[in-house]
């Protein structure tokens, strides 16, 4: 059985230039900057692929925006195994430990929602994954970023505990609901007095967060849906032990921080559909990084706003320019000076409107992503607003060699734009040296 758990606030901090979405204060700030989470859209992309091959499939999930809404929207049948408790809603409303779940209270997104699905927190993600596993799911799709998968792993660590499978009577609809949020399609989710047997299902992340360093994610939502469909067709797939990596967002905003291993999960793996782990740049490559950065600096021209994205190579560009860049944000550089530090999507659009601009990006080592992982401020809207040559790509040659011929990846969430960006891109690898390298979008990969 396939399971689904959605972190409804995943990714909201990316377009806002906040390098993550953990914490009620960060989420409030992101919304105030005009950001929104695209998690429901990305969940729907995955489930639509699954539904095309297995129409009418029952998916065990959590209530409302934590899963059931997306399952129903894809034409599949939600089996609700978990609904946030009043205690968790009170924790969220007090601002306590809100790392994943709905937007905090008193924000526009929470208005008019049924009480049953008002704000959730990180504990709800953990409990939902545990309840979905206890209800019989052998593959759980978890929609979010590294923090969400960390919460999911915590839930599986307690999966042997007695989690109550929560439901409402079949004819009961929570006040304010638009049609049986908990009351319809509660197939196979009968409550039980027995403790559920410990289960350790496979987990697959649907990428929808800001930080996605962990190799537990599919390369795209459609790839996740195709893997899930294959899992149902074949009655399972081979799995690998994969790391759940995450970083302390508060520390990350102050300085560059490498991801820390938090857990291991069983993840279904198919080449081209599951992303690799982010690879750090070895210290021995420092000279190559410095050379690539010098090559990029040499190509910079007066009067052009450079949107300097995150990464070790771009940090070296900032160092050579003598500017104080943000550790993992997108900075606007004009004539050797920082115009905007850690800019949001809206700030980038405002700067682009004032004159010619180009985004400076590097490659995530091991994964090969150019766009869509950690630099969501460079959104489809921002990239479309740039000139015909929107990207200045810089990376040491070794990062290309380590990809073993795999193409670079762009995942802006806008398939039409991703198609336009696909093809080949010139990558600055040193002073006077560059390489042409293939670029594709994960969503273009046949499923």
VMD Tcl script that draws the C-alpha trace (Angstrom):
set ca {
  {0.00 0.00 0.00}
  {1.19 3.51 -0.81}
  {1.21 6.18 1.93}
  {1.47 9.95 1.69}
  {2.37 12.64 4.22}
  {2.61 16.30 3.18}
  {4.31 19.13 5.06}
  {2.01 21.97 3.94}
  {4.52 24.73 4.69}
  {7.54 23.13 3.01}
  {9.59 25.41 0.80}
  {7.90 28.66 1.77}
  {11.19 30.16 2.95}
  {12.99 29.61 -0.37}
  {11.48 32.37 -2.54}
  {11.61 34.67 0.51}
  {15.39 34.32 0.66}
  {15.35 32.67 4.08}
  {17.31 29.51 3.18}
  {14.72 27.33 4.90}
  {11.23 27.20 6.38}
  {11.77 25.97 9.95}
  {10.09 27.90 12.72}
  {6.95 29.98 13.08}
  {8.84 33.29 12.91}
  {10.52 32.30 9.64}
  {7.21 31.20 8.16}
  {5.53 34.47 9.14}
  {8.39 36.45 7.61}
  {8.23 34.39 4.42}
  {4.51 35.06 4.00}
  {5.02 38.77 4.73}
  {7.52 38.81 1.84}
  {4.90 37.44 -0.51}
  {6.18 33.85 -0.57}
  {3.97 30.80 -0.79}
  {4.57 27.09 -0.60}
  {4.15 25.06 -3.79}
  {4.01 21.81 -1.89}
  {0.44 20.93 -2.89}
  {1.24 21.42 -6.58}
  {4.28 19.19 -6.35}
  {2.35 16.53 -4.45}
  {-0.32 16.64 -7.15}
  {2.28 16.16 -9.91}
  {3.51 12.97 -8.28}
  {0.05 11.58 -7.54}
  {-1.20 12.32 -11.06}
  {1.49 10.02 -12.48}
  {0.55 7.35 -9.94}
  {-3.17 7.73 -10.73}
  {-2.58 7.42 -14.47}
  {-1.24 3.89 -13.97}
  {-3.39 2.87 -11.00}
  {-6.73 4.73 -11.12}
  {-8.83 4.43 -8.00}
  {-5.88 3.38 -5.84}
  {-6.38 3.71 -2.08}
  {-3.63 5.82 -0.50}
  {-3.26 5.84 3.29}
  {-2.57 9.38 4.42}
  {-3.18 12.18 6.93}
  {-6.10 14.59 7.05}
  {-6.58 17.67 4.90}
  {-3.50 19.51 3.67}
  {-1.28 16.89 5.27}
  {-2.26 14.51 2.46}
  {-5.95 13.74 1.93}
  {-6.58 16.88 -0.12}
  {-3.83 16.01 -2.61}
  {-4.91 12.37 -2.84}
  {-8.48 13.36 -3.57}
  {-7.42 16.02 -6.10}
  {-5.51 13.37 -8.07}
  {-8.61 11.18 -8.29}
  {-7.32 8.59 -5.83}
  {-9.02 7.41 -2.64}
  {-7.69 8.78 0.67}
  {-7.62 6.48 3.66}
  {-7.11 8.88 6.58}
  {-4.97 7.28 9.28}
  {-4.04 10.43 11.19}
  {-5.55 13.81 12.07}
  {-3.78 16.43 14.18}
  {-4.86 16.39 17.79}
  {-6.14 19.41 19.67}
  {-2.94 19.34 21.72}
  {-0.77 19.64 18.62}
  {-2.89 22.50 17.33}
  {-2.47 24.29 20.65}
  {1.30 23.77 20.47}
  {1.38 25.22 16.98}
  {-0.79 28.15 17.94}
  {1.58 28.94 20.81}
  {4.54 28.87 18.41}
  {6.13 25.89 20.17}
  {8.40 23.70 17.99}
  {6.75 24.57 14.69}
  {9.22 23.14 12.18}
  {6.94 21.40 9.72}
  {3.23 21.56 9.14}
  {0.66 24.23 8.39}
  {1.36 27.92 8.40}
  {1.24 29.44 11.87}
  {-2.01 31.01 13.05}
  {-3.02 34.58 12.26}
  {-1.71 34.27 8.70}
  {-3.95 34.56 5.65}
  {-3.45 30.89 4.73}
  {-5.02 29.61 7.94}
  {-8.26 31.57 7.57}
  {-11.42 29.56 7.06}
  {-9.88 26.13 7.53}
  {-11.75 23.39 9.38}
  {-10.64 23.09 12.98}
  {-9.52 19.52 12.27}
  {-6.65 20.72 10.11}
  {-5.63 24.01 11.70}
  {-1.93 24.47 12.39}
  {0.27 21.40 12.81}
  {3.89 21.05 13.87}
  {6.93 18.82 13.44}
  {5.50 16.26 15.86}
  {2.46 15.88 13.60}
  {4.70 14.98 10.67}
  {6.36 12.31 12.82}
  {3.07 10.99 14.13}
  {1.47 11.01 10.70}
  {4.28 8.95 9.17}
  {4.14 6.49 12.07}
  {0.34 6.18 11.78}
  {0.49 5.72 8.00}
  {3.10 2.98 8.47}
  {1.03 1.32 11.19}
  {-2.01 1.40 8.87}
  {-0.16 -0.80 6.39}
  {1.75 1.44 3.98}
  {4.92 -0.23 2.73}
  {6.06 2.82 0.74}
  {5.44 6.28 2.21}
  {5.80 9.35 0.00}
  {6.84 12.33 2.13}
  {6.48 15.76 0.56}
  {8.86 18.43 1.84}
  {12.57 19.06 2.34}
  {15.36 17.74 4.54}
  {13.68 18.90 7.76}
  {10.46 17.12 6.84}
  {12.32 13.88 6.12}
  {14.12 14.24 9.42}
  {10.72 14.44 11.16}
  {9.57 11.43 9.15}
  {12.58 9.40 10.27}
  {11.84 10.35 13.88}
  {8.31 9.03 13.45}
  {9.55 5.72 12.12}
  {11.86 5.45 15.11}
  {8.70 5.32 17.23}
  {6.64 3.32 14.76}
  {6.28 0.45 17.18}
  {4.41 2.63 19.67}
  {0.63 2.58 19.87}
  {-0.64 5.26 17.51}
  {-4.40 5.65 17.37}
  {-5.82 5.57 13.87}
  {-8.10 8.57 14.04}
  {-11.34 8.88 12.15}
  {-14.74 10.50 12.32}
  {-18.02 8.66 11.85}
  {-18.81 8.19 8.15}
  {-21.65 10.73 8.24}
  {-19.70 13.29 10.25}
  {-18.06 16.30 8.63}
  {-15.98 18.76 10.66}
  {-17.49 22.22 10.94}
  {-16.47 24.40 8.01}
  {-15.31 21.46 5.86}
  {-16.04 21.40 2.17}
  {-17.13 17.82 2.05}
  {-16.23 15.12 4.50}
  {-12.59 15.97 5.15}
  {-12.27 13.16 7.62}
  {-15.62 11.52 7.04}
  {-15.35 10.29 3.45}
  {-13.33 7.45 1.99}
  {-12.04 6.08 5.27}
  {-11.52 2.69 3.62}
  {-9.39 0.12 5.43}
  {-8.73 2.51 8.31}
  {-10.74 0.81 11.00}
  {-9.76 1.70 14.56}
  {-8.31 -1.09 16.62}
  {-7.65 -1.81 20.27}
  {-4.50 -3.73 19.33}
  {-1.09 -2.13 19.32}
  {-0.01 -1.94 15.69}
  {2.93 -4.14 14.79}
  {6.18 -2.24 14.27}
  {6.61 -1.45 10.60}
  {9.57 -0.02 8.75}
  {8.31 0.98 5.31}
  {10.40 2.36 2.50}
  {10.38 6.15 2.29}
  {10.65 8.36 -0.79}
  {10.88 12.14 -0.61}
  {8.97 14.28 -3.09}
  {11.18 17.39 -3.41}
  {9.27 20.45 -2.22}
  {11.50 22.07 0.37}
  {14.37 24.54 0.34}
  {17.13 22.22 1.56}
  {17.23 18.87 -0.22}
  {20.75 17.59 0.32}
  {19.58 14.11 1.36}
  {19.70 11.28 -1.19}
  {16.20 10.20 -0.12}
  {14.39 12.33 -2.71}
  {13.25 11.55 -6.21}
  {14.79 13.91 -8.77}
  {11.33 15.38 -9.43}
  {7.67 14.93 -8.40}
  {6.87 13.04 -11.61}
  {9.81 10.71 -11.00}
  {8.45 10.05 -7.49}
  {5.03 9.23 -8.94}
  {6.59 6.87 -11.48}
  {8.57 5.09 -8.74}
  {5.43 4.71 -6.66}
  {3.52 3.34 -9.66}
  {6.30 0.82 -10.32}
  {6.23 -0.13 -6.64}
  {2.51 -0.96 -6.88}
  {2.86 -2.78 -10.21}
  {5.78 -4.94 -9.10}
  {4.77 -5.37 -5.48}
  {7.89 -3.52 -4.35}
  {11.28 -2.39 -5.66}
  {14.87 -2.80 -4.53}
  {15.82 -0.34 -1.78}
  {19.04 1.19 -0.54}
  {20.02 2.55 2.87}
  {20.12 6.33 2.32}
  {21.15 9.17 4.61}
  {18.80 11.81 6.00}
  {20.91 14.96 6.11}
  {19.90 18.31 7.57}
  {21.48 21.50 8.84}
  {20.72 23.97 11.60}
  {18.99 26.77 9.71}
  {19.80 29.43 12.31}
  {23.49 28.50 12.14}
  {23.31 28.30 8.36}
  {22.12 31.89 8.11}
  {25.23 33.01 10.01}
  {27.86 30.93 8.22}
  {28.35 28.04 5.83}
  {27.36 24.81 7.57}
  {27.73 21.32 6.18}
  {24.77 18.91 6.49}
  {24.75 16.50 9.44}
  {23.65 12.87 9.29}
  {20.49 12.34 11.36}
  {19.09 8.97 10.27}
  {19.14 6.21 7.67}
  {16.08 5.22 5.66}
  {15.23 2.51 3.17}
  {14.66 4.28 -0.16}
  {13.60 2.75 -3.47}
  {16.31 3.49 -6.01}
  {16.26 3.64 -9.80}
  {19.03 5.38 -11.72}
  {17.82 8.70 -13.08}
  {14.86 8.90 -10.70}
  {16.46 9.14 -7.24}
  {18.86 11.99 -6.56}
  {22.40 11.50 -5.30}
  {23.78 12.87 -2.07}
  {25.19 16.40 -2.16}
  {28.96 16.09 -2.34}
  {31.16 18.62 -0.55}
  {34.07 20.16 -2.42}
  {37.29 18.54 -1.14}
  {39.89 20.85 0.35}
  {42.31 19.62 -2.34}
  {40.14 21.31 -4.96}
  {40.43 24.74 -3.38}
  {42.84 25.90 -6.07}
  {40.47 24.71 -8.82}
  {37.54 26.54 -7.16}
  {39.61 29.71 -6.89}
  {40.57 29.44 -10.56}
  {36.96 28.96 -11.66}
  {35.92 31.93 -9.53}
  {38.63 34.10 -11.08}
  {37.35 33.11 -14.51}
  {33.85 34.25 -13.56}
  {35.05 37.52 -12.06}
  {36.97 38.24 -15.27}
  {33.73 37.97 -17.25}
  {31.76 40.38 -15.08}
  {30.94 43.69 -16.72}
  {30.14 47.17 -15.35}
  {26.49 48.15 -15.12}
  {25.18 44.58 -14.88}
  {23.48 43.31 -11.74}
  {24.78 39.86 -10.89}
  {22.47 37.68 -8.81}
  {25.08 35.68 -6.94}
  {23.57 32.38 -5.83}
  {24.63 30.09 -2.96}
  {27.50 27.63 -3.03}
  {31.18 27.29 -2.25}
  {32.31 28.45 -5.69}
  {30.07 31.52 -5.66}
  {31.26 32.28 -2.11}
  {34.79 32.35 -3.54}
  {33.59 34.82 -6.20}
  {32.29 37.08 -3.43}
  {35.60 36.78 -1.58}
  {37.57 37.73 -4.70}
  {35.28 40.70 -5.29}
  {35.90 41.79 -1.71}
  {32.21 41.79 -0.77}
  {30.43 40.36 2.28}
  {27.95 37.93 0.75}
  {25.31 35.94 2.58}
  {26.31 32.33 3.36}
  {23.56 30.59 1.40}
  {21.42 33.42 0.04}
  {21.24 35.20 -3.31}
  {23.03 38.56 -3.28}
  {22.72 41.30 -5.88}
  {26.17 42.61 -6.91}
  {26.54 45.76 -9.02}
  {29.94 47.17 -9.99}
  {31.72 45.24 -7.25}
  {29.35 46.21 -4.41}
  {26.47 44.42 -2.70}
  {23.20 46.14 -3.57}
  {20.91 43.66 -1.80}
  {22.09 40.92 0.56}
  {20.11 37.69 0.89}
  {17.45 38.95 -1.51}
  {13.94 37.55 -1.75}
  {12.24 36.70 -5.03}
  {10.38 40.03 -4.96}
  {13.57 42.00 -4.27}
  {15.31 40.26 -7.18}
  {12.46 41.18 -9.51}
  {12.67 44.79 -8.37}
  {16.42 44.90 -9.06}
  {16.09 43.28 -12.49}
  {13.53 45.92 -13.44}
  {16.22 48.60 -12.99}
  {18.67 47.28 -15.56}
  {20.42 44.28 -17.16}
  {21.03 41.34 -14.85}
  {22.39 37.80 -14.88}
  {22.18 34.97 -12.34}
  {25.49 33.44 -11.24}
  {25.04 29.81 -10.23}
  {27.18 26.78 -9.54}
  {26.60 23.04 -9.51}
  {25.55 21.04 -6.47}
  {28.30 18.44 -6.29}
  {27.13 14.86 -6.70}
  {23.56 15.85 -7.59}
  {24.22 18.07 -10.60}
  {21.40 20.53 -9.90}
  {21.77 24.07 -11.24}
  {18.35 25.37 -10.20}
  {15.69 24.23 -7.76}
  {17.81 23.07 -4.85}
  {18.61 25.74 -2.28}
  {18.26 28.68 -4.68}
  {14.48 28.97 -5.06}
  {14.78 32.76 -4.92}
  {15.90 32.34 -8.54}
  {12.34 31.40 -9.39}
  {10.75 30.96 -12.79}
  {9.49 34.55 -12.60}
  {12.99 35.86 -11.86}
  {14.62 33.81 -14.62}
  {12.03 34.88 -17.17}
  {12.70 38.51 -16.28}
  {16.40 38.15 -17.11}
  {17.90 38.73 -20.56}
  {18.30 36.06 -23.25}
  {21.46 34.78 -21.53}
  {20.11 34.37 -17.98}
  {22.81 32.17 -16.39}
  {26.50 32.57 -15.72}
  {27.48 29.07 -14.60}
  {30.77 28.50 -12.81}
  {32.26 25.28 -11.39}
  {35.60 23.49 -11.19}
  {36.13 20.87 -13.90}
  {36.21 18.04 -11.35}
  {32.51 18.55 -10.50}
  {31.66 17.81 -14.12}
  {33.95 14.78 -14.21}
  {32.32 13.42 -11.05}
  {28.91 13.41 -12.76}
  {30.16 10.66 -15.11}
  {28.28 12.08 -18.06}
  {24.97 12.65 -16.28}
  {23.38 15.92 -17.43}
  {22.95 18.93 -15.20}
  {19.42 19.42 -13.84}
  {17.06 22.39 -13.67}
  {13.86 22.16 -11.61}
  {12.19 25.58 -11.43}
  {8.67 24.16 -11.09}
  {7.81 25.65 -14.50}
  {8.10 22.89 -17.09}
  {7.95 25.28 -20.05}
  {10.88 27.28 -18.68}
  {12.81 24.11 -17.81}
  {12.44 23.00 -21.44}
  {13.81 26.37 -22.59}
  {16.81 26.04 -20.26}
  {17.53 22.46 -21.38}
  {20.15 21.78 -24.02}
  {23.73 22.83 -23.33}
  {25.23 25.50 -21.11}
  {28.72 27.00 -21.07}
  {30.40 26.48 -17.69}
  {33.33 28.62 -16.62}
  {35.94 26.26 -15.18}
  {38.96 28.58 -14.92}
  {40.68 31.65 -16.25}
  {40.10 31.50 -19.99}
  {38.68 27.96 -19.83}
  {35.13 26.71 -20.12}
  {33.14 23.61 -21.03}
  {29.86 23.01 -22.81}
  {27.75 20.59 -20.81}
  {24.31 19.05 -21.27}
  {21.36 20.32 -19.23}
  {17.97 18.69 -18.81}
  {14.95 18.84 -16.54}
  {14.03 15.87 -14.34}
  {10.45 16.23 -15.56}
  {11.63 15.54 -19.14}
  {12.99 12.15 -18.15}
  {10.66 9.41 -19.48}
  {8.64 7.81 -16.69}
}
mol new
graphics top color blue
foreach p $ca { graphics top sphere $p radius 0.5 }
foreach p [lrange $ca 0 end-1] q [lrange $ca 1 end] { graphics top cylinder $p $q radius 0.2 }
display resetview
